[in-house]
C-alpha cells in the first residue's frame, strides 16, 4: 500500500511529536513513525527515569544525614530497590502514554508503528506500506555506545537503557566511563548502598570541564565512598566467580577490580545505521551523525534531521530547540539558526553542575582579555542554611565587550541558578545588566551579581 503525506516524521522523541503538532495545525497531513517507545531516550532511558532515581538517592542521602538537621530516625534507612524502580517505571509509563495519546488524538496526523527505511529521497517503507512526502524529518535519536574493548563480548554488562530496569542492588557496581551518565549512576547507587568504582581512561573525571570543576566533583564523590580510578589506558573485561573482573592499567591502584555488575557509560552513537540513508543520498560524518546546515537541513532537499542523530546537541532541550528552529523557519517566516543557540547543560550529581557557554579554559584559549569571577558555595548563605556547601560558582567575561562567555555553578541549585546567566547570554546583554539586578534573598542566584562585582582580570 502506498500512502502520501505532506510530511513524514521518523521518531517520536522530543522534537518529532511537537513538530507533528505544528505541521498538523498548519493544515498539513502528517505521518509520524515510531518503531519502539514513544518519547525517545529522555522519557524511556534518560532524563525521566534517571532524575527520578537521582531524587530517590537524594532522599536516601538526606535520611542518612537526618541527625545533622536535628531529625531523629531510629536506625539507618533501608532501601527498597523494587519500589525505587517501580517509582521510576511509573514516571516512564505515564510520560510515554501521554505522548502516545496526544499523537493518537491529533487531527491530520497518522501514527504508524514500525521500522522506517528509505527507498528514495522522498520514499520510506514501513512494513508493507510505502510512504511518500516532499518533507521528511528524522528524529531517530541515539543509543549507548559499546566500546570494542577486550573481553566485552564475554561478560554481561549494563548500559543506561537496562540500568534503569534494575530492581535489585548490585554488590559492587563498576562504572566504565567517568563522565556525565556514568557519574550520575555512580553516585546514586553508592547512596543506595552499593560499593561503586568508577574507571576512566582520561587523567581526570569529566575531562570536558575545567580542571577545578573536575577535581571538585571527584572530591564530592570520593567523600561519599565512590572509588575513582583514572588514567586507565587499557581496560579488559573477563568473567569471574563474583561477576566480572575489570583489569585496568592505571598509574596507581590494584590492577584488577572485581565487580558484581559493570555499567558501560562511554558515550553515545546515533541510530542512523539502519535507515537506508545511503539510498536517499543523505550524508553522515565518520561517526554516523547526519550532517545538517544552520537550519537543520541535510544535503538532500526536503530532508531535515533533529535531535541526537545530527550530533549538534545531546540533550532533550537541544532536541526541542531543533524542533523550534525547523518550525519557525518553515511555518513562521523566520530565519532562526542553529548557530544562534547558546549551549547550556547540567550534570545531575548532587550537588549538580550547571554549565553555560565556554569553560574558563576555552575562554582563555581565545586570547581575549578576560574578567574571571569565582565564589565558593561556603560563602553562599542559602547553601550554608541547607547544609550543602560543596562546590563553587565561577564566570568568565570578555573584558572589552562585557559579554559573558561562560559560567559554571557546581553547588546546590546550580542547575537552576545558571539560568540567570544563560538568559543574559541569550539576550546578548552585558554582564553589568545582571550585576545591577536585585535578586531574591536567600537564594543561590543572589550571589551571582556579587560575584560579578568581584571579578578580577584573568
N, C-alpha and C positions, 0 to 999 in steps of 0.2 A: 504494500500500500504506500502511496506517495502523498505526503501532506505538505502544503505550502503555507508559510507564515511570513509575516513582516520581519520577525526577529526570532532567533533561537538563542537560548542561553544554556550553556553546558555547566552544570554545577550549581547547587543550592547552598553555597557558603554565605559569606557576609555581603558580597556585592550582588550576587545573582538575583535573589528574591526582591531586593529593593529596586533594582533596575527593571525587573519584570513589572513591578507595580507602576513605575513611572511610564514605561512604554505602553502598558495596557491602558493607563489613564489617558494617554495621548491618542488613543483610538487604534493602536496597532494590535495586530494579532500576534501573540507571543507563545512560544513553546519553551518550557524550562525542563531540562532533563537532569535527573539525579540517579546515579547508579547504586547509591548505598543509603547514607543517612543525611537527612535534611539538617542544615545548619553548619556543615563543614567542620573543620578542625576545632574552631572556637567552642562550639556547642558540645561536640561529642568527645573529644580527646584533649582539648586545650584549655582555654580560659575558664569556661564554666565549671568543669569538674575540678581542675587543679586549684582554682581560687576557692572553691568550696572546701577542698581538702586543706588548703592553707588556713582557712578560717577555723576548721576543727583543730588543727595543730596549734593555732594561736590560743584557742580555748584551753587546750591541754597545758600549754606553757603557762598561761595565767593561773590555772588551777594549781600548778606546781609551785608558783610564786605567791600564792594567796597570803601566806603568813607575812610577807613583806608589806602587805597592804592592811594588815590587821584583820584579815579574814581567816577564820579558823575552819579548817577542813579536817575531820577526824580520819587520818590515814591518807596515803598517797592516792591520787586519782587513778582510775582504771580506764583503759581504752578499749572500747568495743569496736573492733575494726569492721565487723559486719554492719553495724549501724552507721559508722563513718562512711563506708562505701555506699550504703543504701541512701544516705542523705545526698551524696554526690550524684548517684544514679537518678534520683528524683529530679534534681536540677536539670540533668541532661534530658530526661524524658519530657519534662514539661516544656523546655525550650524547643526541642525537636518537634513535638506535636504542635506547638504554637505556630511555628513556621510552616509546617505542612498544612495545617488548617487554613492559614492565611492564604497560601498559594491556591489551595483547593477551592476556596470561595472567591477567587479573583476573577472578575469578568475579563473576557478576551484573552485568558491565559489557560493553555493546556499543559497539564503536568504529566510528564512521561517518566517512567522508571526503566532504567536500563543503561547499558554502556554505549555511549555515543562515539562514533568513529567517522572521520572524514572519508568521503568518497569523491571529493572535488571541493573547490574553494567555496561553493555555496550549497553543498550537499552533505548530509550526515545520515548514517544508518544507525538506528536504534532497534535492535532485534530484527523483526520482519518489516519494519517501517522505514521508509526513506523520507527524510525531512529536508526541505529546501527553504532558503530565505536569503534575501540580499544583505542581511546583517546577522553576524554570528558573534556571540560574546563568550569567551572562555573564562570560566571561574572555577577551575578544577582543583585548585589548592595544592597541597604538598603532603608529604609523609616523612616519617623518621628515616634518616639515612642509616644504613647498616654498613659499617666500615669493613673493608677487606683486611681484617687483622687476623693473624694466625690463630686458628682454633675456633673462630666464631661459628663455624658450621658444625662444631662438635658438642656444643653446650646449649642448654636452654637460656634464653635471655629475654629481657623485657625492653619495651620502648614506651614512650609516653602513651601510646594507644592502649596497651594492655596493662600498663601500670595503674591506670585509674580504675581497672576492674578488680584489683586485688581486694580480697575481703579478709585477709589474714596479715599478721605482722611478720615480715622477714626477720630471721635471727640476725643476719648480717647482710646488709644491702651494700653492694659495691657499685658505685656510680662511675661509669666511664664517661668523662666529659665534665669539666668544671666551668661550665658557662650557665646561661640563664635557666634552661629547662632542668639541667642536672642539679643545680644548687637549690632550686625550689623543692624538688623531691627529696634531696638530701636532708635539708633542714626539717621538712615536715615529718619524715619518717624517723628521724632522730627524736623528735618531740613525741612521736607516738610510742617510742620505746625501743626501736631497733638500733643495733650497732650500725654505723654508717661510715664508709670510707669513700672519699672522692679521689679519683685518679685522673689527672690532667696532663696532657702531653706538653703543653707550654710551661714556661717557668713560673707562671702565676695564674690564679683564677681570673675569670672574665677578662682576658687579656685585651679585649676591645676597649676597656675602660682605662682611665688614668691609674698609675701605679698606687697612688694613695687610696683611691677608691677600692682597688683590688685588695690591697693589704687590709683595709678596714673590714671588708666583707669576710676575708679569711679569718681575721681575729674574732669576728662575731660568731662564725660557725665553729671555730675551734673551741671557743669558750663554752659552747653547748655540747662538746664532746664529739663533733664530727671529725673523723680522721681525714687529713689532707695530704695527698701525695702529688707533687708537681714535678715537672721535668721528666715525666715517664715517656721516654723516647721510643721504647719498644714494649708494647703491651701484647701479651699472649694469653689465650684462654684455654683451659683444659678441664675435663670432667674431674670431679673429686668426690670423695665419700661425703663431704659436708655440703656439696653443691657444685661450686665452680672455683677452680684455682685460677687466680689472676696474677700472672707473672709480670713484673714491672722492672724496668731498668731506670732507676732513679739515682740521684746524687746521694740520697740518704734513705734509710728505712729498709725494712725487710724486703727481700727480692720477690716474695710471693705473698699474696693476700688470699685467704680462704673466705669465700662468701657463700651464703645460702642462696642469694639472688643477685643477679647482675642486671643493671639498667644501662642500656646504651643511649647516651644523650650527647651525640657528637655531630648534631646538625640535622638539616632537613634537605629533602630533594623534591622537585616538582613532579606532579602527577601528569607528565606530558609524554611518557614513553609509549603509551598505547592508544593515542588519539588519532593516529594516521596523519600527523601534521605534515609529514613529507609529501603525502598525496595532495594536500591542499597547497603546498608550497610555503608553509609558514616557517620562518627561520627561528632557530633556537641557538643559544650560546653553548659553550662546551659542557656546561653542567646540566643542560636540558631546559633552562628557563627560556620562556618565549620572549623574543626581542620586541620591544614596543618603543614608540616615539613619545614625545612630550604630551600627546593626547591619548596615550594608551592604545594606539592603533598599531597593528602588526604591519609587516611588509606587504601583506595581501590586502588589497582594498576590500572593505566590508567585514574584516575580522579584527576584533579587539581582544585584549587579554587583561584580566583584572585579578587582583589578589596575589596570593603567594606564588602562583605559577609564572608571573612575569619577573620575579626577582627584584622588584623595585620597592619592596617592603614586606616584612614577615609578620605583620601584626593585623589583628582584627580591625583596628582603626584605620590602618593604611588601606586595607581592602575596601572598607566602606568609603573611604575618600576616593578610591579609584572609581567606584560607582558614581560618586558625586561629580567627579571630573567628566566622566563619559556623559552623564545625563545633562549636565549644564551645557556642554558643547553641542550635543545632538538636539536637545529639546528647548533650551533656553536662550540660544543665540549667543552664548558666552565664549570666551577664549580662555578657559581655565586650564592651566598647565601643571603637569606633574612636578616640574622643576620649581614651582612656587611653594611646594609643601615644605614646612619646617619639620624636620624629623624629631620625634619625641617617643619615648617608650619608658617602661618600668621593669624592674626586676622585683618579683614579689617574694623575696626573702623577708624576714622580719628582723630589723626594720627594712622597709622597702627602699629601693633606689629609684628615684625619679630622674630622668635624663632628657635633655633637650639640646639640639644643636651640636656644636663641636665639643669635643673634650678639650681640656686645657692643653694637652699635648698637641692636638691638631691645631688649636688656635695659635700656639707658639710657632708651629711649623709654617704658618702663613708669613711670618716675618713682620707682621703688623705690630705697631706699638699697642700694648695691652694694659688694661687695668684688671687686677685679679682680686677678688674678694673671697674670704673664707671664714666660716664661723662654726665652731664646734656645737654639737647638739647639747652639750653640758651647759651652754650659755643661751639656751632657748627655754624660756620659762615653761612653756606647755610640755616640753619633753621632761623637764625636771618634775613637774607635777604628776605626770603619768608614770614616772619611774622608768622611763625609756630614753636614756640619754646617749645611746650608742650612735656613732656616725657624725656627720658634718654636712654643711651645705657650702657650695662654692660656685663662683660665677666668673666668666671671662668676658671682657668688654673691649671693643675696639676703641682705643683712647681718642682717636681722631674723629670718628663718625658718631661715637657714643652709642653705637648699636650693640646689643647683647649678642655675643657669638655663641654662647653655650653655657649650660649650667648643670650641676648635679646636686641632688638633695638625697643623701643617704641618711635616713632617720625616720622616726615616727611621722606618719602623714606625708612623707616625701613624695609619694605618688600623686597626691592631691595638691600639695603646695607648689609643685613645679609648674602648675598651670598658670600661675600668675606671671611667671617668666615666659612661658610658652605663648601666652596671649600678647605680651609686649612684642615678642619677636614676630608673631603673625601680623601684628598691626604695623610693624616697621617703626615702632616708636623708640626714641632714645631711652636709655636707662634712667635718665632723670625724671621721666614721667612716672615710672614705678617708684622711684626714690621719694617723690613728693606725695605718694598715696598715703592714706590714713587707714591702715588695716585694723581688723578687729583684734582685741586682746581678750583672753590669751589664746593665741594660735601659733602654729609654726610659721605661717606666712608673714606674721607681723615683723619677724626679724629679717626678712629679705630687704626691705628698704634700709634697715640699719646696716646690713652687710654691704649694700651698695654704697652707702655713705662712708664706709671704712676701707674702700678699695685702695690698693697700692699699685704703682707701676710694676708690671710683671716682665 
